[in-house]
């Protein structure tokens, strides 16, 4: 039995085949732990083609072992001397998430998050997020996926670190509860090289799992997401930042707000240009056809009373008239007036 080709991801917004691509600006932790940066990003993205902003939520005691948390973290992207302190510096408290969710709603943007553990799911449930994202690193975290699926809300699964066997396990875990799921092709490299993107894998996932397919993109620029939409991606997720030079590992493969907004405009243009696949001559070309189309004209002067043959005719641009494939309307008939050389012939010229 086939699964749904489209789902209602958020109230009133259907995502999938035949519907506009859902555009997710992933703020993630590009706010660098500063709520003001997150607020500015939401402001800059409002009033655009973008559908949603997404954050990332971790409960660090559930996420990290004590030993890993205490490890020294000394690199240009570090916000604290140990990894645990670094991660804590990037976390926003619940009340801030609530304010950002409210701000996004006022800006016409849906707000949801990647949940990295059971405790974060519970927090996000208190905020009543409309859907959940599962990060690539948690695709094999079946207990977490199970917990998210039991909420009954749509699930977006990212597949950047695993193959078909692992994806199958995750998909089946969701489908044991419901079928409201979107699967994202992804390559978890920051940034992703073009030759590692493999956009054709989206069709493999679509065929294998029979559900809406999108792209979580970490490449540079906008070319890859635009190509993905042309290939049928129903959701595009890409990081957004106020400045790619900011400290943090995700900023380099992010778009700045104006670039993200422009990508959204381009995606809507692509969707309009894709059309319905029916080959037709649209009214917009009629003027060019009249001006530039080839028309039957007399090769030389044709006296009145002459029976027309094909050898007397040629094609030139003459501003409308009879095309070559309609020459049977003239051939074998008698001209009722003298036709000057290089003149257009019409049905009124023959009897």
N, C-alpha and C positions, 0 to 999 in steps of 0.2 A: 504493500500500500504506500503510495507516495506521500511524502511529508509536505508541509506548507512551503510554497514558493515565496511567500511573504508573511510577515507577522506584524502585529501592532506593537512596536517597540516601546513607544510612549503614548499616553492618551491622545487619540486622534491622529497619530502619525504612523502610517503603515510603511514598512521598509521591505523591499524585495523586488522581484521581477515586475516591471511595469510602473514602478513608483520612483520618485526622485531620490537620488543618492543621499543618504543621511550623512551629514558632515559633523564630525566630532573634533573639536579643538582640545587636544589633551594638554591641559595645564600641568597635570601630574604633580610633580614637586618643583616645577620651574618657578614657583613663587619664592624659592629659597628660604622657606620658613617665615616669610614676611607677608602678612595678610594684605598689606597695601599693594604689593606687586600683583597679587591675585585679583584684587579689585580693579586695578588698572587694566589688566588683561580682559576682564569681563566687559569693562567700559569700551575698550577699543574694538571688541568683537560684536557689540550689539548693533542691531539694525542691518545685519548683513545676511548672506545666504546660509550662514552657519546655523546648525540645528542645536548643538549642545556643547557644553564644556564639561570636561571630565577631570577629576582629581584622583589621587591615590591615597589610600588610608591603610596604615599599619598599626597594629598593637605590638610594640617592639618586644615585650616579654614573650609574646607568642611567636614572634617572627625570628628571633635570634637566640642562639645559645649564649650563656654567660661568657664562655670562653671566646666565642667569635665577637661578642659585643665589646670585650676588653681589648681586642687586637688594635695595635697602633694603625692609624689611618692618616698617613702623611703623604698627600699629593696635592696638586694644584686645585682639585675640586673638593677638597676636604673643608668641612665647616666646624670640625672639632678634632681633638687629638686622637680619639679612639673611634672605631666604627660605630659603636652603639651611640656615643654622644653625637657623632655626625648625623646618624639617622634621626635621632631625637630632635636635633636642631631643625630638621626639615618637616617635622610633623606639626599640623595645625590642630588645635583643640576642637572639641565638638561644637562649642558655641560659635566659633569662627566659621566652621563648615556650614552651620545653619544660616549665618548671615550671608555667606557667599551664595548659598542656594537661593536665598530670598532675592539677592541682588540679580542673580542670573535670571530668575523668573520674571522680575520686573523689566529686564532687558530683552525678554522674548526668547531666552535660551533655556533649554533643559539642562539640569545639573545632576550628574551622577558620579560614580567613582569606581575605581578598581578596589576590590576588597581583598586583602592579603591574608586574612585569618578570620576565625569564627567571631572573635570579639569585635573586629571591624564591621562584620556583617550586622551584628547587633546594633552597633552605633548607627550604621546607615539605615537600618530598619526604623530606628527612632526618628531619623530625618525623613523617612518615607520616600527614599529614592525610587524612581520608576523602573529602574533596571540595574543590572550588575555587569561589570566587566571582570573577566578572569584573565590575569596576565599570563603570558607565555610560560613563565617560570612555574606557574601553578597548574598547568594543564594536566600534570600527573598527580596533582594534589586532590585525589578523588574525594576524600572526606570534606574538603572545603567546597568543592563543586556540588557535592551532595547537599551540604548545608545551605548553599545559595539556592539550589534548585527547589528546596522545600519551601522557600518563600513564595513560590508560584510566579515570581516576576521573570521577565525575559532575561536571558543570559547571553552575553557576548563572549565567545571563547577565542582567545588568540593562540596561534599555533607556531610561534617563532622558534621553538626549541625542540620540537618533536616531529616524529613521522606518523604515518597513517595508523599504525597500531595504537599508539598512545592517544591520537586524536579520536579513534574509534571508542576507546574506553571512556574518554571524557564526554563524548557525544551521547553514548548510551547511558551514562550516569544522569545527564540532564533529561534524556527522553524517558527515563523511568518515572519521571514526575510530570513533565509536560514537553511540548514541542516548540515552545516559544524561544527559539535560539538562532543566533547568527554566528557563523564561523568566519574568523578572519585569517587570511593568509598573512604571513609575517616572516621577517628574517630578523632575529634578535642580535643585530650588530649595529653599533652606534658610532658613526653613521654606517649605513648599508651601501656597499658598492653596487653599482648598476648590474654587474654580471652575477651578483648573488641574489637579486630580487626574485627572478623566476616567476613573472606574472602569469605565465601559462598554467602554473600550479593551481590557480583559482578555479579553472575549469575542471581539473582533476578533483578538487575538493567538492565542487558542485555536483559532479557526476557520482562521486563516491558516497556523499552524505545527503544529497537531495534536500538542501536547505539554502537559505540566503547566504551569499558569500560576499565578504568585503576584504579590505586591506588595511592592516595596521602598518604604516610606512615610517621607516627611519632613514630613507635616502635623503640626499641633499636636493633642495629645490622642489619644484612642483611637477616636473615632467612625469615622474613615475605615478603619482596619484591620478593625473589626468589620463594617462594611458590605461590605468586600471578601470576607470569609469567607462572608457570606450570599450573595454573588454567585458563590461557587465558588473563591476563591483557595485554592491548596493549600499555599502557603508565605507567611508574613508575616515580613518583616525590618524591624526598627525600631531606631533608636539607643537606647541606654540610658546613663544617667549617674547619678552619685551626687548631683549637684545641678545643676539647669539654669542656675544663676548662675555656674558655673565658667567660667574663661576658655577660649575655643575656639569655633570656628564651628559645631560640630555639637551643642553642648549644648542650645541653645535649642529644637531640634525633637526632643529626646530625651525619653524617659520615665524617671522615677526608678524604682528597683527595685520599690517597693511598687505603683506604677502599672502597671509591666510585668507583675508577677505577677497583679494583678487583671484586666488585659486578657486574660491567658492563661485565667483562670477563665471570663471572659465568652465567650471564643471557644469553649470547650468547651460552655458552655450553648447557644450558638447552634447548634453542630453537633448537639447532642441535639435541639434544637427544630426543626431543618430536616426531620428525619424522612425517610421514603422516598417521599413524594408520593402515597401511596395514601390516598384519603379514606375514613375509617372512624370509627365511634363507639367510642371507647376505654372500657374498663371504668371509668376514673376518673370519667366523667360520669354513671354510672348513678344515683348517689345524688341528684344535682341533677335528673336527669330524673324520678325518682320524686317528688321534692318539688315541682318547679316545672312539670312538663309539663302540658299541657292534656288534660282527660279529658271524655268524654261524660257529661253529667248531664241529669236531667229538667228541662225548663223549668217544669213545673207538676206537680201531683199526677196520676199516671197510674194509673187503677184496674186491678186484676187483670183479665186477660182482654182487655185492649186490644191491638189490633194496632199496633205502633210505626210511626210515620212520622218522616221527617226533621224535620218541623216541631215535633215534641215534644222535640227534643234541642238542646242547646247545649254549648258548651265552657267549662269552668272548671277551675281548679286544684283538684284533689281528692286528691292523693297517690296517683298510679297509676291504672290503669284502661285503658279502651279509647280510643285516639286517633281523631281525625276520619277518617283515611284507612282505618280498619277498621270504620266504622259499618255496613257491609254485614252484619256479624255480628249486628246487632240489628234493622235496618229490615226490616219485613214479618213479623217474628215476633211471637208473642203473649206478653205479660208474664204470669208465673205468680204474681206477688204484687203488692200495691199498692206503687207507687214514689212516695215522698214527693217533693215539689218540691225541687229543688236537690240531689238525691241522685245519687250515682254509679251508673251502670248497668254490670253485668257480664253475661257470657254465662249465668251461673247464674240470671239474672232472667228469662230467656225460654225458651220451649219450641218 
